[in-house]
Amino acid sequence: MTTTAMCCLKQALPLAICCCIAKITTRRWRVYLQLLKGREGQEEIEQTAILHNYIGMIIPKRKITKTAEKYINEAVRIRKKIGNELRLNYSYFSLARLLYQNRPG
């Protein structure tokens, strides 16, 4: 049984809906990575932090917690640097949610 099918059984979702969600998430992840790559070498601005945060939020669905944490921490670093305290709190919340969802046990 595939991971997607297991997910559907656990959440009592129809398989077609679950597969659709997985495809959308993968597509979104690829787009965010492309946008982030396009920002390489440019000034670190809020949009860069947003991309890091979004990538970090999508990756857990792909079961790569350490990588997700790296992206969200980068969003935190950028937001501290540019002084965006409101969005910095959002990144801290994203990080806390990631760590809570992936806690042992």
N, C-alpha and C positions, 0 to 999 in steps of 0.2 A: 504494500500500500504506500502511495506517495505521501510526502509531508503535507501537501495541499489537501489530500483526501483525509488525512488524520486531523488536520485543522478543522475541516468541515464537520467531521464526526463529533469532535469535541464541542464545537460551538453550535451544532445542529443547524448549520447553514446548508442550503443546496450546493452541491459541488460546482455547478455552473457559476454561481455567484462568487464562491471562494476563488475559483480559477481566474475569474475576471478581475477580482481585487488584486491577486498576485501579479497578473500581467500589467495592470495599471501601475502598481508600485514599482515594478521592474522598469517600466518605461520612464516613469517619473525620475527614478534614481539615475538612469542613464542621461536624461536631459540635464538634471542638476549637476552631474559630473562634467558634462560638456560645458555648461555655463561657467562652472568653477575653473575649468581649464582655460577658458577664454579670458578669465580675469588674472591669470598668472602674469606676474611682473608689473601689474598695475597697483595703484594706490589701494590700501586696505580701507574699504568704506563699508557702510552698513549692509549693502547688497552682498558683499563678500561674506560677512558674518551670517546673513540670512541663509545663504547657500550652505555654509558649513552646518548650521543648525538643522536645516531641512534634511540634509544628507544623513546627519547623525540620528534624526528621528525615524527615517525610513529604514536604515540599515538594521536596526534590531529585528524588524520583521524578517530579515534575511539571516538572522541568528549570528551576527558578527559583532558582539558587544564591545570588544576592545577597540575596534575600528570606529564604531559609532561614538564611543567616548572620546576618541581622538578628535573627531570632527566637531563635536559639541564644545570640547575644551578650546579648540581653535576659535570658535565663535566667541567664547568667553574672553579669550585673549584680545581679539580684535575689538570687541565692544568695550573692554576696559581701556584700551589704547585710545579709542576715539571718544570715550566718555559718554556713551549712550547707556545711562543707568537703567532706564525702563526696559530696554531690550536685553540688557545684561541680566536682569532678573528673570526674563523669559528663558534665557539660555540656562541659567541655574536651575530653573524649574524643569526644563527638558532633561538636564543631566540627572537631577534627582529622580525623575520618572523612569529614566533608563536604568539607573542603578536599582530602583525599587522593583521594577518589572523583572530584572535579571538576578535578583538576590538568590543565594543558595537556599534550597529546601523548599 
